[in-house]
Amino acid sequence: MLFHKDTCHNLDLMKQKLAATKGSGLKFFNTQMGTLIDTLEAGGHGFSSYAANLYPELVQWVSINFDKDRATALKIQQVLAIAEHSINSEISRLGQIFRQPECRCRYRHHLPLHL
């Protein structure tokens, strides 16, 4: 699979990229939780961010159900977007915790996240 992990955090640019690559087979993954549903609606394929390792089931639920239960998906996305900002300030410390062998074993069943 060939994919693009977009880190621009600019929804208009992401939509332009999606339009330009439509039908090419290139998969598009967003790294900003606050625009996940918008990029999925524009043809994106999922979410690729370190934050997804902390709550993969919620990210997966939003990615699968955004078009079936939009109101709930938007609420979850909003909470995760707020959490994402908190995680950004603590990521180096969280990385140290997740690199510990006992932590990797405990969370191993969550990864990889297939959408």
HELIX and SHEET records of a PDB file:
HELIX    1   1 LEU A   11  THR A   21  1                                  11    
HELIX    2   2 MET A   33  THR A   35  5                                   3    
HELIX    3   3 LEU A   36  GLU A   41  1                                   6    
HELIX    4   4 TYR A   50  ASN A   53  5                                   4    
HELIX    5   5 PRO A   56  ASN A   65  1                                  10    
HELIX    6   6 ARG A   70  PHE A   98  1                                  29    
HELIX    7   7 PRO A  101  TYR A  107  1                                   7    
HELIX    8   8 ARG A  108  HIS A  110  5                                   3    
SHEET    1   A 3 PHE A   3  ASP A   6  0                                        
SHEET    2   A 3 LYS A  27  ASN A  30  1                                        
SHEET    3   A 3 GLY A  46  PHE A  47  1                                        
END                                                                             
